[in-house]
Amino acid sequence: MGIPAAGTGKAPKAARMFQVPDTVKHLSLAQLDALTRSFRDWLLAARDTRTRQGRMRMWLLFLLLRHTGMRLGEALELDDREDFDLARGVVRVRGEASREIPLPVEVVDGLTLFFDDPMSMELRGQVFRLDQGYVRRKFSERGQGTDIPRDLLNPRVLRHSRAVELLRGGVPLVVVDAMLGHQNPSSQYVSFSDADTRRIMNHYIYKERKMKTSARNMFVGQISAIRDGAILSEVEVTTASGLKVVSVITKESFQNLGLAMGMTVIATVKAPWVVLVKEDSMFKTSARNKFCGKISAVNVGQIAAEVVVDLADGTNITSLITDESVSKLDLKVGDDICAMVKAFSVILTLE
């Protein structure tokens, strides 16, 4: 990890740039998305109302584990009549590590619809009282076909994954500890009240949702190389996973941003600027950024299509191309593909 140049007055945010120990098993964002899609597809494939209701219980439990980092035992002990305050958007975890955890609006909406369904009345108070073996089996089943290693398909790994995701997003370690219900705090120098914790988590959930619905290709990293020219400056950004993104900006923009080695920046690429090329038809190009991986999603519209490419490090890149291009390239989920971006198309911003 680089060190900021002297005199810049800016340091990288450690929360985003830390390295996760090899002993802590967790899922990448791409793997989290793949597992979520698998559970959602399983739910939508239900052929009758009763089957859908049963699968909906598992889907809601998965969402709670995914977004709260609760222990499986804690989630299975939830009383859906007493432990949810959907008006405030929180779930109460009882026991030794009692706490309130804010919920994303999508989870609140799903819970509200299920709880209000007349068919669910007979289940009230027992919605999440599922067998642990059944839950673990469903995790294993839903992971099939996602390329996620079998040893990562369990609720405990999902708990670790949420913690890593929050820390990468800049949530203070003490707040993550409080949300996950850790008994021994990780820091003796900082403390937050319950109100502070809820406020910070609500802010993060809002930011998380906003980022997902705006610019899709955002790479947070440190400046690892700079090459100056008379008019232009070339800046290389290295993410925590080792992905390198090169941007070329004007000398004026470089100076206005006050960029220097070791600084943490966000490199953004708009989806229409991402060009997709199959490796067997690779051609010479001036594009400095070439990222190869596998297609994980092809969402076709009436005019344009959204193609998501998963890279080996867990990063995903989204490209927006015409439907005609999808047909011409014969793009399908699982295909090997390269996403290419010109350095001039990479926008740099400070955190």
C-alpha positions in Angstrom: 0.0 0.0 0.0 1.5 3.3 -1.0 2.2 6.3 1.2 0.9 9.8 0.4 3.5 12.2 -0.9 4.7 14.7 1.7 2.8 17.9 1.8 -0.3 16.7 0.1 -2.3 16.9 3.4 -4.4 14.0 2.2 -4.2 10.4 3.2 -6.0 7.3 1.8 -9.0 6.0 3.7 -7.7 2.9 5.4 -11.2 1.4 5.5 -11.3 1.1 1.8 -7.7 0.0 1.2 -7.2 -2.6 3.9 -6.3 -6.1 3.1 -8.5 -8.9 4.3 -6.6 -11.7 6.1 -6.6 -15.1 4.2 -8.1 -16.7 7.3 -11.3 -14.6 6.9 -13.4 -16.2 4.2 -15.7 -13.8 2.4 -17.5 -13.2 -0.9 -16.6 -10.6 -3.4 -19.2 -8.1 -4.6 -19.6 -10.1 -7.9 -20.1 -13.3 -5.9 -22.6 -11.6 -3.6 -24.6 -10.4 -6.7 -24.4 -13.9 -8.3 -25.7 -15.6 -5.1 -28.5 -13.0 -4.8 -29.5 -13.6 -8.4 -29.6 -17.3 -7.8 -31.9 -17.0 -4.8 -34.1 -14.5 -6.6 -34.4 -16.8 -9.7 -35.2 -19.8 -7.5 -38.0 -17.7 -5.9 -39.4 -16.6 -9.2 -39.4 -20.2 -10.6 -42.0 -21.3 -8.0 -44.9 -22.9 -9.8 -47.7 -22.4 -7.3 -48.7 -20.0 -4.5 -47.8 -22.4 -1.6 -44.4 -23.1 -3.0 -43.7 -19.4 -3.6 -44.7 -18.7 0.0 -42.2 -21.2 1.3 -39.5 -19.9 -0.9 -40.3 -16.4 0.1 -39.5 -17.1 3.7 -36.1 -18.4 2.7 -35.6 -15.4 0.3 -36.4 -12.9 3.1 -34.1 -14.7 5.5 -31.3 -14.6 2.9 -31.8 -10.8 2.5 -31.7 -10.3 6.3 -28.4 -12.2 6.5 -27.1 -10.5 3.4 -27.8 -6.9 4.6 -27.5 -7.1 8.4 -24.6 -9.5 9.0 -26.6 -11.3 11.7 -25.6 -14.7 12.9 -27.8 -17.5 11.5 -29.0 -18.4 15.0 -30.0 -14.8 15.7 -32.0 -14.6 12.5 -33.8 -17.9 13.1 -34.8 -16.6 16.6 -36.5 -13.5 15.2 -40.2 -13.0 16.1 -41.7 -11.2 13.1 -44.5 -9.8 15.2 -42.2 -8.2 17.8 -38.7 -7.7 16.4 -39.4 -5.6 13.3 -40.2 -1.9 13.3 -40.9 -1.4 9.6 -42.1 2.1 10.0 -38.6 3.0 11.2 -36.9 0.5 9.0 -35.1 -1.5 11.7 -34.9 -5.1 13.0 -34.2 -5.7 16.7 -31.8 -8.5 17.6 -32.3 -9.9 21.1 -30.0 -11.8 23.4 -26.5 -11.1 24.7 -25.7 -9.0 21.7 -29.0 -7.1 21.5 -29.0 -4.3 19.0 -31.1 -2.5 16.3 -30.0 -2.8 12.7 -31.2 -0.5 9.9 -32.7 -2.2 6.8 -32.5 -1.1 3.2 -35.8 0.1 1.8 -36.0 -2.9 -0.6 -35.9 -5.3 2.3 -38.5 -3.3 4.2 -40.8 -3.4 1.2 -40.4 -7.2 0.8 -41.1 -7.8 4.5 -44.1 -5.5 4.5 -45.7 -7.3 1.5 -45.1 -10.7 3.0 -46.4 -9.8 6.5 -49.5 -8.1 5.0 -50.4 -11.1 2.8 -53.5 -12.9 4.2 -51.8 -16.2 3.4 -49.0 -15.3 5.9 -51.3 -14.9 8.9 -50.9 -18.5 9.9 -47.1 -18.1 10.0 -46.9 -14.9 12.0 -44.4 -15.2 14.8 -42.8 -18.2 13.1 -41.8 -16.8 9.7 -38.1 -17.2 10.3 -38.2 -20.3 12.4 -36.6 -22.5 9.7 -34.4 -25.5 10.3 -30.7 -24.7 10.3 -29.9 -27.7 8.1 -32.5 -26.7 5.6 -31.0 -23.2 5.4 -27.4 -24.4 5.0 -28.6 -26.9 2.3 -30.3 -24.1 0.3 -27.1 -22.0 0.4 -25.2 -24.9 -1.0 -27.9 -25.6 -3.7 -28.2 -22.0 -4.8 -24.4 -21.7 -5.1 -24.3 -24.4 -7.8 -23.6 -22.9 -11.2 -22.3 -19.6 -9.7 -18.6 -20.6 -9.7 -18.5 -19.8 -6.0 -16.4 -22.3 -4.1 -18.4 -24.7 -1.9 -16.7 -23.7 1.3 -17.9 -20.1 0.8 -21.6 -21.0 0.5 -22.8 -20.6 4.1 -24.3 -18.0 6.4 -21.1 -17.4 8.3 -19.2 -16.4 5.2 -22.2 -14.1 4.3 -21.7 -12.4 7.7 -18.0 -11.8 7.0 -18.8 -10.6 3.6 -21.1 -7.9 4.9 -18.5 -6.8 7.4 -15.9 -6.4 4.6 -18.4 -4.6 2.4 -19.1 -2.1 5.1 -15.5 -1.5 5.9 -14.7 -1.1 2.2 -17.5 1.5 2.1 -15.8 3.6 4.8 -18.1 2.6 7.8 -16.0 2.9 11.0 -14.8 -0.4 12.5 -16.5 0.3 15.8 -19.8 0.8 14.0 -19.4 -2.5 12.1 -18.6 -4.2 15.4 -21.8 -2.8 16.9 -23.9 -3.8 13.9 -22.6 -7.4 14.0 -22.9 -7.7 17.7 -19.3 -8.3 18.5 -18.9 -8.6 22.3 -15.3 -7.3 22.5 -14.9 -3.8 20.8 -12.0 -3.5 18.4 -11.1 0.0 19.5 -10.6 1.6 22.9 -10.3 5.1 21.5 -13.6 5.7 19.8 -17.2 5.0 20.8 -20.6 5.6 19.3 -24.0 5.8 20.9 -26.9 3.7 19.5 -28.3 6.8 17.8 -24.9 7.5 16.2 -24.6 3.9 14.9 -28.1 4.0 13.4 -27.4 7.4 11.8 -24.1 6.2 10.2 -25.6 2.9 9.0 -28.6 4.7 7.5 -26.2 7.1 5.7 -24.2 4.2 4.4 -27.3 2.3 3.2 -28.5 5.4 1.4 -25.1 5.9 -0.2 -24.9 2.2 -1.2 -28.3 2.4 -2.9 -27.5 5.7 -4.6 -24.2 4.3 -6.0 -26.0 1.2 -7.3 -28.5 3.3 -9.2 -26.1 5.9 -10.7 -22.7 5.4 -12.3 -22.1 1.6 -12.4 -18.3 1.5 -13.1 -16.6 3.0 -10.1 -13.1 1.9 -9.0 -11.8 3.1 -5.7 -8.0 2.9 -5.4 -4.7 4.7 -4.8 -2.6 6.6 -7.4 0.3 4.2 -8.1 1.9 6.0 -11.1 2.0 9.4 -12.6 3.4 10.5 -16.0 3.4 14.2 -16.7 3.3 15.9 -20.1 3.2 19.5 -21.3 -0.6 19.4 -21.8 -1.8 16.0 -20.4 -1.2 13.9 -17.4 -1.5 10.1 -17.2 -2.6 8.7 -13.8 -2.6 5.0 -12.9 -5.0 3.9 -10.1 -4.6 0.6 -8.4 -7.6 -0.8 -6.4 -7.4 -2.9 -3.3 -7.7 -6.1 -5.3 -4.8 -5.1 -7.6 -6.8 -3.9 -10.6 -5.1 -1.1 -12.5 -7.0 1.6 -14.2 -5.3 4.3 -16.3 -6.7 7.8 -16.9 -5.5 10.6 -19.0 -6.6 14.1 -18.0 -5.5 17.6 -18.7 -2.7 19.2 -16.8 -5.0 21.8 -15.5 -7.4 19.2 -14.1 -4.5 17.3 -12.5 -3.4 20.5 -10.7 -6.9 21.5 -9.7 -7.5 18.1 -8.1 -4.1 18.3 -6.3 -3.3 14.7 -7.3 -0.2 13.0 -5.9 1.2 9.6 -5.4 -0.6 7.5 -2.8 -3.8 9.5 -2.8 -7.1 7.7 -2.8 -9.3 8.6 -5.8 -12.4 7.2 -7.6 -12.0 6.3 -11.2 -15.4 6.3 -13.0 -16.3 5.0 -16.5 -19.7 5.5 -18.0 -21.2 2.3 -19.3 -21.6 3.5 -22.9 -17.8 4.1 -23.0 -17.0 0.4 -22.4 -16.3 -1.5 -25.6 -16.7 -5.3 -25.6 -14.5 -7.5 -27.7 -14.2 -11.3 -27.8 -10.6 -12.4 -27.4 -10.7 -14.5 -30.6 -11.5 -11.4 -32.6 -9.1 -9.0 -30.8 -7.8 -6.1 -32.8 -5.2 -3.5 -32.3 -6.5 -0.6 -30.3 -5.2 2.5 -28.5 -7.4 1.7 -25.5 -5.1 1.6 -22.4 -7.5 -0.3 -20.2 -8.3 -3.9 -21.1 -10.2 -6.0 -18.6 -11.0 -9.7 -19.5 -13.5 -11.9 -17.7 -16.8 -13.6 -18.2 -20.3 -12.3 -19.0 -22.6 -12.7 -15.9 -25.6 -10.9 -17.2 -27.1 -9.7 -20.5 -30.2 -7.4 -20.0 -31.7 -6.7 -23.4 -34.0 -3.7 -23.9 -35.9 -2.3 -26.9 -32.9 -0.3 -28.1 -29.9 -0.9 -25.9 -28.6 -3.8 -23.9 -26.7 -3.9 -20.6 -23.9 -6.4 -20.4 -22.1 -7.2 -17.1 -18.6 -8.6 -17.1 -17.2 -10.3 -14.0 -13.4 -10.1 -13.6 -11.2 -12.6 -11.8 -10.7 -10.3 -8.8 -14.4 -10.0 -8.1 -14.9 -6.6 -9.8 -17.7 -6.3 -12.4 -17.8 -3.9 -15.3 -21.0 -2.9 -17.1 -21.2 -2.0 -20.8 -24.2 -0.4 -22.6 -24.3 -1.4 -26.2 -27.0 -1.7 -28.9 -29.2 -4.8 -29.2 -27.8 -5.2 -32.7 -24.3 -5.5 -31.2 -25.4 -8.2 -28.8 -26.7 -10.2 -31.7 -23.7 -9.6 -33.9 -21.2 -10.6 -31.2 -23.5 -13.4 -30.1 -23.0 -12.4 -26.4 -24.3 -14.9 -23.9 -23.9 -15.4 -20.1 -20.7 -17.4 -19.4 -18.9 -16.2 -22.5 -15.3 -15.0 -22.2 -15.1 -11.3 -23.1 -12.8 -8.3 -22.8 -14.0 -4.9 -21.8 -11.9 -2.1 -23.2 -11.8 1.6 -22.1 -9.8 4.4 -23.5 -7.8 6.3 -20.8 -9.5 9.6 -21.9 -12.8 8.0 -20.9 -11.8 7.4 -17.2 -13.0 10.3 -15.0 -11.1 10.9 -11.7 -12.7 12.4 -8.6 -11.6 12.7 -5.0 -13.5 11.0 -2.2 
